[in-house]
């Protein structure tokens, strides 16, 4: 008996195999088409992203071109806060490529900070976008100003000795020589190639020649000498013109009264002002005059008023000595000067701690004395000073006091523990807040830290002296487009 094939003639195994191959090819074909379509979409998406990235970068370059344009204009028209077209702000300008023509636009917003009618700094916000994608925008904000003395931790015009206990943060420069036994965390520069170091700077015998900067400090790789000197005649303030600006601009002007003024700055932005009627003296020593009677202790004062420091002209100009302390709110300058009387160079006594109300860019102090800026005998054991302290014709520091020459009530004040100065010290004469007698600590602050304040360099108090005439880029940052 024969067995017959159970498949119909049309569905032989060969024909089924060919059908399976056709179906498989169709599946793979559709899969290939899907992959190719996805790949094409991916490539197009990447191309769009690259094009958008290029436009994003181009928008930033166009925004920076706006800054360059205004800086060019400012160089030709100083203090001009417009783009010169006469159009109202914001000022829009087409940005062109020499080969392809207009490729985008930048828009400028310009503002200036003025104190007492004098321009202090200029802030420019430049927004850029391409012609191809005007919705994609980037903005840059910069601050332009003449660099000030606030860029330095110390700026001096004499020889100086930084003791081994010193910690100094920020640039340190003098036109004289430097003995650096302390720890400097930034550059130390001297205008001298060599200088004559005497025994008052710890050198042996009658003196010896030393290099511009020398000492036992650990960071000698940051020492530089000789470098260009600073002309103190150019960085000092025209005190007479400032007095006129204060009187005309609505600042606080204090005409000569009694022995001077006791000013206590308040955290609400006001100043408590008293007239100093009588002062007591103590025996003190400094390198300029030797032992002398130092009239620095307030014995009698009369309250005058509490005045709000005006924001448009935040300067207190006193014609006489000033005892200064308190909490600084906003940008404030305190000036002690008698420019019409060459025989008198008033002193600012830093009678107590000087701190900031908010510890922010909004606060900053400049204390400018035509004579000295001194820490008196009756000062805090733990003292904090914040600001820019300028002794235009005198020196910054603390005199030497000896218990043998003082009332017993004052003996505890001879030795003070810790002094922190955050900001800048500008001194025409030799600085010093610690004294040694025969190589041993005998007066002043035992431990001292000086720290440069970057925010004062970017946003200085009003009318701080400049160190260069040309306007410089003080701050650059990218911001959200307005």
Order of alpha helices (4+ residues) and beta strands (2+ residues): alpha-beta-beta-beta-beta-beta-beta-beta-beta-beta-beta-beta-beta-beta-beta-beta-alpha-alpha-beta-beta-beta-beta-beta-beta-beta-beta-beta-beta-beta-beta-beta-beta-beta-alpha-beta
